[in-house]
């Protein structure tokens, strides 16, 4: 089974600089389901095609003792099916249509 985020939508080609996309999980509660391959209608900015993406509260520590305070962050937590991988696609819509990036890369913070 194939999956396309462009089905039935106009497509706009852009570079990453023209149409930046950045996911933050700060608006989600700890343990809240962000998006799943089973129910794809939860979040409009990411499409998960295998597994599930949850929000996870993480307590950050200062870089060195005495520098700054401990801070709480909300990050993404991946839950994948047994014997399978996790796949997700960034989605961005503009008034003219769905973005198809012509360049870009991925950055992850664990």
C-alpha positions in Angstrom: 0.0 0.0 0.0 1.4 3.4 -1.0 0.8 6.6 0.8 0.8 10.1 -0.7 0.3 13.4 1.2 -0.5 15.0 -2.1 -3.6 13.0 -3.2 -6.3 15.3 -4.6 -4.5 18.5 -3.6 -2.7 21.2 -5.6 1.1 21.1 -5.2 3.4 24.0 -4.7 7.2 23.4 -5.0 9.4 25.4 -2.6 12.8 25.2 -1.1 13.1 24.7 2.7 14.1 28.4 3.0 10.9 29.5 1.2 8.6 27.3 3.2 10.2 26.4 6.6 8.6 23.7 8.7 9.5 23.1 12.4 7.6 20.8 14.7 7.4 21.7 18.4 5.5 19.6 20.9 5.1 22.4 23.5 1.3 22.6 22.8 0.8 18.9 23.7 0.3 17.3 27.1 2.7 14.6 28.4 1.6 11.3 26.9 -0.8 12.9 24.4 -1.1 11.2 21.0 0.1 13.6 18.3 -0.4 11.4 15.2 -0.8 7.7 14.3 -0.8 5.6 11.2 -4.2 4.2 12.3 -5.9 7.6 12.9 -4.4 10.1 10.5 -6.7 13.0 11.2 -5.2 14.2 14.5 -2.4 16.6 13.4 -2.4 18.3 10.1 1.4 19.1 10.1 2.7 15.6 10.2 1.6 12.3 8.6 2.7 9.1 10.3 2.6 6.1 8.0 3.8 3.5 10.4 3.7 3.6 14.2 2.6 6.5 16.4 4.0 9.8 17.7 3.3 10.9 21.2 4.3 13.9 23.3 6.7 13.2 26.1 7.7 15.4 29.0 11.5 15.6 29.4 13.4 17.3 32.2 16.5 19.1 30.9 19.6 19.7 32.9 21.9 22.7 32.7 25.1 22.2 30.6 27.2 22.6 33.8 26.6 22.7 37.5 25.7 26.2 38.5 24.7 27.3 35.0 21.0 28.0 34.6 18.0 26.1 36.0 16.5 22.8 35.2 13.8 23.2 32.5 11.0 20.9 31.4 10.5 20.3 27.7 7.9 18.5 25.6 9.5 16.3 22.9 8.2 13.7 20.5 8.3 10.0 21.5 8.1 7.3 18.8 6.2 4.1 19.3 6.7 1.6 16.5 5.0 -1.7 15.8 6.9 -4.9 16.5 9.2 -5.9 13.7 8.6 -2.6 11.8 10.0 0.9 11.6 8.6 4.3 12.2 7.8 6.6 9.3 6.6 10.1 9.3 6.2 12.9 6.7 6.3 16.6 7.4 3.3 18.3 5.9 2.8 22.0 5.2 -0.1 23.7 3.5 0.0 27.1 1.9 -3.0 28.9 0.4 -2.0 27.8 -3.1 -1.6 24.1 -2.1 0.4 21.5 -0.3 4.2 22.1 -0.3 6.5 19.7 -2.1 10.0 20.6 -0.9 12.8 20.6 -3.5 15.6 20.4 -0.9 15.9 20.0 2.8 17.2 17.7 5.5 16.2 16.3 8.8 17.4 17.2 12.3 16.5 15.3 15.4 17.1 16.1 19.1 17.1 13.1 21.4 
